[in-house]
Amino acid sequence: MITKTLENLVKHAEAWPREDQEELADYARVIEARRTGLYATSETERRAVTAGLAEADHGTFVDEDTVRAADIRRRL
């Protein structure tokens, strides 16, 4: 059963810009992963992983600072 607070938040979120909705979904995926032990990647994450693997195949890597900045766990 969904709480009234969450129900209201979702209703409001429908009017948010797509970027903000995606951010909320990212937080929800992290919570779901913590609860289940399984993390479902977003389409954006899948594209980034595919691009990263292609770069690795070509010997192209990003620096440590870029990796730290992209780590969502540091923003939670």
Residue, then its C-alpha position, 0 to 999 in steps of 0.5 A: m500500500i502506498t502512503k499518502t505522502l508518496e502518492n502526493l509526491v508522485k502526483h506532483a512529480e508528474a509535472w516536473p521536468r523530465e530531468d527532475q523525474e529521472e533524478l527521483a527515479d535514480y534515488a528510488r533505484v538506489i533504495e530498491a537496490r538496498r532493499t533487494g540487493l539488485y540494482a536496475t540500471s536506467e537507460t542512461e546508465r546502460r548507454a554510459v556503460t556501453a560507451g565506457l566499454a567501447e572506450a576501454d576496448h580502445g584504451t581510452f580511460v577517464d581520470e580519477d576525478t571524473v570517476r569520483a564526480a560521477d559516483i551517485r553514491r557520493r551524492l546521497 
